[in-house]
Amino acid sequence: MLIFKSADVLRCVRHALASSKWEMGYEEKEQTPGLQLVHDNGVYIMSNGIPRDYIPDEERCYVAYAQGCDPKNDEDFYETSRDLVGGDDFVEVLSIDKNWLSIISKYNEIQIEITPQELNIEFSSPIERDS
């Protein structure tokens, strides 16, 4: 199970929704806002918005890494990534809409389970609000 911090993914969602053009996935027929779930050097989510959410100081695009899959912070990121999603690199586009903003803001984590047949997304650990 891939686990992402909602706060990290929220930036990707905001960027994708604010963009006017989007990179399309392999079988997509039209441009729509989305998140790209990527496995290459680790496993991460990034906006499909164009222009990219570029971080000049780091000379890279902003990405939200899955727990244990960040090459800068996780010593065993390569093995962990392979254990969670297999050995092949991929990009899978997850369609989103403005409802994602309110959903993500209510939870601490996003969990993604990948099987050979499907991809399941769950939101977990509700954020407790003071009454």
Kinemage of the C-alpha trace (Angstrom):
@kinemage 1
@onewidth
@group {chain A} dominant
@subgroup {mainchain}
@vectorlist {calphas} color= white
{ca met a 1} P 0.000 0.000 0.000
{ca leu a 2} L 1.380 3.402 -1.002
{ca ile a 3} L 0.889 6.058 1.670
{ca phe a 4} L 1.133 9.781 0.909
{ca lys a 5} L 0.786 12.762 3.239
{ca ser a 6} L -2.325 14.655 2.195
{ca ala a 7} L -0.617 17.996 2.786
{ca asp a 8} L 2.063 17.090 0.219
{ca val a 9} L -0.472 15.926 -2.380
{ca leu a 10} L -2.648 19.003 -1.853
{ca arg a 11} L -0.063 21.200 -3.610
{ca cys a 12} L -0.197 18.878 -6.632
{ca val a 13} L -4.006 19.015 -6.688
{ca arg a 14} L -4.045 22.818 -6.461
{ca his a 15} L -1.512 23.143 -9.270
{ca ala a 16} L -3.388 20.757 -11.572
{ca leu a 17} L -6.728 22.475 -10.983
{ca ala a 18} L -5.235 25.953 -11.520
{ca ser a 19} L -3.600 24.982 -14.830
{ca ser a 20} L -5.242 25.575 -18.205
{ca lys a 21} L -3.389 22.763 -20.016
{ca trp a 22} L -2.571 19.240 -18.889
{ca glu a 23} L -0.292 16.453 -19.982
{ca met a 24} L -2.339 13.518 -21.172
{ca gly a 25} L -1.855 9.908 -20.142
{ca tyr a 26} L -1.195 7.071 -22.573
{ca glu a 27} L -4.828 6.306 -23.440
{ca glu a 28} L -6.428 9.662 -22.616
{ca lys a 29} L -8.395 11.379 -25.371
{ca glu a 30} L -8.679 14.869 -23.865
{ca gln a 31} L -6.748 17.121 -21.525
{ca thr a 32} L -8.126 17.149 -17.988
{ca pro a 33} L -6.670 17.987 -14.561
{ca gly a 34} L -5.010 15.041 -12.915
{ca leu a 35} L -2.316 13.639 -10.726
{ca gln a 36} L 0.433 11.533 -12.198
{ca leu a 37} L 1.373 8.524 -10.091
{ca val a 38} L 4.954 7.789 -11.131
{ca his a 39} L 7.443 5.015 -10.493
{ca asp a 40} L 10.965 5.737 -11.674
{ca asn a 41} L 13.447 7.088 -9.114
{ca gly a 42} L 11.129 6.271 -6.208
{ca val a 43} L 7.338 6.472 -6.227
{ca tyr a 44} L 5.615 9.840 -6.221
{ca ile a 45} L 2.650 11.943 -7.249
{ca met a 46} L 2.926 15.107 -9.307
{ca ser a 47} L 0.547 17.476 -11.053
{ca asn a 48} L -0.098 16.942 -14.757
{ca gly a 49} L -0.585 20.700 -15.171
{ca ile a 50} L 1.364 22.615 -17.802
{ca pro a 51} L 3.557 24.518 -17.203
{ca arg a 52} L 4.994 22.207 -14.580
{ca asp a 53} L 5.166 23.098 -10.865
{ca tyr a 54} L 8.881 23.809 -11.102
{ca ile a 55} L 11.071 24.526 -8.048
{ca pro a 56} L 13.942 26.675 -9.403
{ca asp a 57} L 16.193 26.358 -6.325
{ca glu a 58} L 16.096 22.576 -6.596
{ca glu a 59} L 15.989 22.448 -10.414
{ca arg a 60} L 13.116 19.964 -10.402
{ca cys a 61} L 9.332 19.721 -10.369
{ca tyr a 62} L 7.468 19.470 -7.090
{ca val a 63} L 6.542 15.882 -6.234
{ca ala a 64} L 4.930 14.192 -3.221
{ca tyr a 65} L 6.783 10.964 -2.411
{ca ala a 66} L 5.129 7.851 -1.053
{ca gln a 67} L 6.215 6.841 2.439
{ca gly a 68} L 9.559 5.015 2.221
{ca cys a 69} L 10.048 5.818 -1.499
{ca asp a 70} L 12.001 9.107 -1.430
{ca pro a 71} L 15.573 8.707 -2.758
{ca lys a 72} L 16.819 11.690 -0.721
{ca asn a 73} L 15.388 10.575 2.632
{ca asp a 74} L 14.877 6.814 2.504
{ca glu a 75} L 17.959 4.602 2.390
{ca asp a 76} L 16.018 1.596 1.051
{ca phe a 77} L 13.781 3.575 -1.342
{ca tyr a 78} L 14.660 1.379 -4.331
{ca glu a 79} L 13.746 -1.893 -2.627
{ca thr a 80} L 10.673 -0.393 -0.964
{ca ser a 81} L 9.435 1.024 -4.278
{ca arg a 82} L 9.898 -2.338 -6.030
{ca asp a 83} L 8.136 -4.164 -3.189
{ca leu a 84} L 5.152 -1.793 -3.369
{ca val a 85} L 4.648 -1.403 -7.134
{ca gly a 86} L 6.914 -3.877 -8.905
{ca gly a 87} L 10.025 -3.343 -10.977
{ca asp a 88} L 8.694 -1.584 -14.070
{ca asp a 89} L 8.644 2.198 -14.367
{ca phe a 90} L 5.233 3.704 -15.103
{ca val a 91} L 3.074 6.809 -15.114
{ca glu a 92} L -0.616 6.455 -14.285
{ca val a 93} L -2.876 9.513 -14.504
{ca leu a 94} L -5.501 9.880 -11.782
{ca ser a 95} L -8.357 12.176 -12.830
{ca ile a 96} L -9.316 14.797 -10.270
{ca asp a 97} L -11.821 17.608 -9.875
{ca lys a 98} L -12.379 20.481 -7.441
{ca asn a 99} L -13.985 18.095 -4.905
{ca trp a 100} L -10.521 16.701 -4.212
{ca leu a 101} L -9.596 19.949 -2.438
{ca ser a 102} L -12.233 19.508 0.253
{ca ile a 103} L -11.728 15.750 0.547
{ca ile a 104} L -7.952 15.894 0.960
{ca ser a 105} L -8.155 18.686 3.520
{ca lys a 106} L -10.172 16.384 5.816
{ca tyr a 107} L -7.585 13.584 5.965
{ca asn a 108} L -3.932 13.155 6.936
{ca glu a 109} L -3.134 10.404 4.454
{ca ile a 110} L -3.976 9.121 1.020
{ca gln a 111} L -3.507 5.403 0.513
{ca ile a 112} L -3.201 3.847 -2.927
{ca glu a 113} L -3.297 0.114 -3.471
{ca ile a 114} L -2.113 -1.180 -6.825
{ca thr a 115} L -2.991 -4.662 -8.045
{ca pro a 116} L -2.512 -6.120 -11.527
{ca gln a 117} L -6.209 -5.434 -12.206
{ca glu a 118} L -6.906 -2.093 -10.520
{ca leu a 119} L -5.827 0.910 -8.540
{ca asn a 120} L -7.757 1.815 -5.367
{ca ile a 121} L -7.570 5.163 -3.562
{ca glu a 122} L -8.591 5.617 0.058
{ca phe a 123} L -8.377 8.585 2.381
{ca ser a 124} L -7.425 7.722 5.956
{ca ser a 125} L -6.667 9.225 9.350
{ca pro a 126} L -9.285 12.003 9.506
{ca ile a 127} L -7.925 15.305 10.755
{ca glu a 128} L -9.365 16.013 14.169
{ca arg a 129} L -10.746 19.510 14.482
{ca asp a 130} L -11.277 21.358 17.728
{ca ser a 131} L -14.950 22.054 18.361
